[in-house]
Amino acid sequence: MPIVFICIGVILLLLLMVVFKLNAFISLVIVGLLVGIMEGMSPNEAMASITSGLGGTLGSLTLVLGFGGMLGKLMADSGGAQRIAVTLIKAFGKKRVQLAAVLTAFIVGIALFFETGVVVLIPLVFTIAAEASVPILYIGMPVVAALITMHGFVPPHPGPTAVAGIYDANLGKTLLYGIIIAIPAVIISGPLYTKLFKKGDLEVEIPKGLFNPKHFTEEEMPGFGISVFTALIPVILIAFQAIVEIVMPNSSLVPTAQFLGNPGIALLIAVIVAIYTFGLNRGKKMPELMDSITQSVSSIAMILLIIGGGGAFKQVLIDSHVDKYVAGLMEGSTMSPLILAWLIAAILRVVLGSATVAGLTAAGIAAPLVAATHVSPELMVLATGAGSMTFSHVNDAGFWIYKEFFNLTIGKTIKTWSVMVTIASLVGLAGVLVINLILN
C-alpha cells in the first residue's frame, strides 16, 4: 500500500499542476500533506514533516542559490558571461560549441555540488546559446547532464563520499573509476540524447531576470582571464577543500579548507570579488551593482519556494518510512551484488526522491555483500550512485531546479531531465559491470 499511496500522490500532483494550473509550491504542500496522512501520519505529524523538509532543503540551498544567482547576474550584466562564451566559440568553433560547454561543466562538476554548478553555469549556458544561435537546451541539457553525473559518481560529492564510507571503499579508486564511467554517461545522456530532439523542442523562454540579452561591445566586456577566474572561484575553493582532506587529512589546514570550501562561503567570496572585477573595476557605481543583485534575488524567489516544496514532499516520504518497506522487499535476493545495489537505490530514488537517502539506504542493505562475495567496494559505490540517479521526477528538488531555471512544463521536464538522468544511470551501471569484468 505505501507504493500505491505514493502513486496516487504523484498523479494528484500532476492533476493539480497540469490540469488545474495550480502553483507548484502550493500543489507540493497539499500533496505532501495528503500523502503523509495516507501513509499513516497524523495531520500534525505530516505538517511537521513538511516544515522539516522545507527548512532542511532551503537551509542548505538558500545561500547557494542566492549567492549563485548574484554571481551569475553580475557576470551576465558586466559582459563577463558573453566574453567567456565568445572565447569558447572562437576556440572550438560554432559546430563544436556543445563540446566546449560540456567540457566546462565536466571540470566544474568535479568540485561543485549539482545545485552550485547549475547556478554558476546557467548564465553561461544562456549566453553561449545566444552567441552561437542554438537552442537553450542544446547547450543546457549536456551541461546539466555533466553536473548531475559528476554529483552522482565522483567524490567529494556527498552521496558517493558517504556511500564509500559504508562500503569501506578507497576514495582515490572510487574517484578514478567514477571519472572513467562518467565520461560515456555524460556523452550519451547529454550531447547524443539532444540529437533525438527537433530544434524547436529544445527552444525555451528564459525566465525573466536570469539573463541579460544585451550584446556588449569588445571594449565593454572584461577580459577572458579575469572573467574565468571570477566564475571559477567557487570551484577553486571547493576543490582546495577536497584536495586538503584527501592529501592531508590530519593537517591543521583542514578546518580552514572546510570553511573556505563550504559552497555558501565559496560563493559569497566569489560575489565579493565579482563586485570588484565585474563592477567597480569596470567603472560601475555601487548603487548600480546592488540593483543587479536585488534583481537576481527577486528572480529566484519563487524558484526557492518550489524547490523547498519538493524537499517537503520528499521528507514526508522519508518520515513515513517508505524506505524501510522497500528495503524489506529486496532483502534475501540472490542477484549480482552490483545489480542489486543499483536496483535498490533506483527503486528508493523513484519512491523517495532523495538521491542521498536512496544511496545510503541501499548501501546499508548491500554492504554485507562486499565481504561475502569479494566484489570491489569501489564498484559497489558507483553502482549504488548510478542507481540513486535514476528517473528523478516530481518528488526530487533537482527536478524542480532544472524545470524552473529552464522555464519548462512538467511534461517537457520529464522528457528531457528525467529521461536524461535515467540514461546516465543505465550507462553508469553498464560501465560498472564492464570494469568489474576487466578486474576479474
Secondary structure, 3 states (H helix, E strand, C coil): CHHHHHHHHHHHHHHHHHHCCCCHHHHHHHHHHHHHHHCCCCHHHHHHHHHHHHHHHHHHHHHHHHHHHHHHHHHHHHCHHHHHHHHHHHHHCHHHHHHHHHHHHHHHHHHCCHHHHHHHHHHHHHHHHHHHCCCHHHHHHHHHHHHHHHHHHCCCCHHHHHHHHHHCCCHHHHHHHHHHHHHHHHHHHHHHHHCCCCHHHHCCCCCCCCCCCCCCCCCCCCCHHHHHHHHHHHHHHHHHHHHHHHHCCCCCCHHHHHHHHCHHHHHHHHHHHHHHHCCHHHCCCHHHHHHHHHHHHHHHHHHHHHHHHHHHHHHHHHHCCHHHHHHHHHCCCCCCHHHHHHHHHHHHHHHHCCHHHHHHHHHHHHCHHHHHHCCCHHHHHHHHHHHCCCCCCCCCHHHHHHHHHCCCCHHHHHHHHHHHHHHHHHHHHHHHHHHHHHHC
